[in-house]
Amino acid sequence: MLLVGYWLIFVIAAALAKSGLPPELRAYVDSHPLTAVQKAVGALTLWLSICTTIGLFLYQSWARYAYVGFLLAGVLLVPLTPPLVLSNWVWSCFVLLNMISGALLVAMFWSPVSTEFTRRRSGAA
């Protein structure tokens, strides 16, 4: 359920990305389009995120570590990204996404659900 909520909030944030911004900030965002490299990295990240989500739904052990890798990469790469212009609604969605990420980490490694990942890896039914 957390994964479904995560993707739902992500889609809402993407839909609201430019709404709620004053015209000046919207003009700023429009005047700084993504480069081809940024688009390619974004598309690759989205594809890998979808694969990781499918792996988590299927309780694949590798997906837990891929998810942690995505979170660590996101934190480490923040200083390399350009400034973000976000509306309060989108910022609220990001806060919710971070909370869900924390809940997912706890569930994947330190809850009874974590045994599903280790059971699938060992081949037990």
HUJOBEL-V726765 format. One line per field, one symbol per residue. ss: DSSP state (@ for helix, = for strand, . for the rest). phi: phi as a letter, one per 40 degrees, with the letter a starting at -180 (. if undefined). A space follows every 50 residues. Layout:
ss: ???
phi: ???
This chain:
ss: .@@@@@@@@@@@@@@.......@@@@@@@@@....@@@@@@@@@@@@@@@ @@@@@@@...@@@@@@@@@@@@@@@@@@@@.......@@@@@@@@@@@@@ @@@@@@@@@@...@@@@@@@@@...
phi: .ccccdccccccccccdbcgccdccccccccbcccccccccccccccccc ccccccccfccccccccccccccccccdccccdbbbcccccccccccccc ccccccccbbbdccccccccccgcc
